[in-house]
Amino acid sequence: MVCQNTLSVALAGSEQEVRIRHTPNSVEKLKEAHKLLGLTNQLYQQLDVIFNRMQLRKVSNKELVDYVKKLVPDNPEAQKFNTRTKNIREKILELYETGAGSDMTRGTTFGLINAVSEFSDHIQHTGNPEKPLKSVWFGSGADLKEKAFNQALQLLRN
């Protein structure tokens, strides 16, 4: 199982770093770091396999529409938000067809992840420059990407 933190790190392209001070217990800390880095490498390898499988898994038009509807569900109690929901869905579908990298991922489960990530990271929030970063890492953007990833995993199982 891949954790959300590892997915976030992988998607953000971040590099991890371990620092160990020269103290009496530094040998023990070094052993812990080796173990941590080994686990990180294993998780990255798992992500590599999952993302490659997603790139190979084709998505039908019905699956595409169902995916987006499940990802961004209707709120029957608020008509105002249904317009917002419709706009979000349309933008994700547009990015699936024409977004960054879509020429390589269109028609695949990985393309779904790309479209949602582009929407979350670059389109969802405008204005305050600090808000998008917080959302991408900890807020609604991170939640949306996690939900998109989990739904894509379900498609792989079908």
PyMOL commands that set and color helices and strands:
alter all, ss='L'
color gray80, all
select helices_A, chain A and resi 4-12+26-56+61-71+79-98+102-105+109-123+130-137+140-157
alter helices_A, ss='H'
color red, helices_A
deselect
rebuild
show_as cartoon
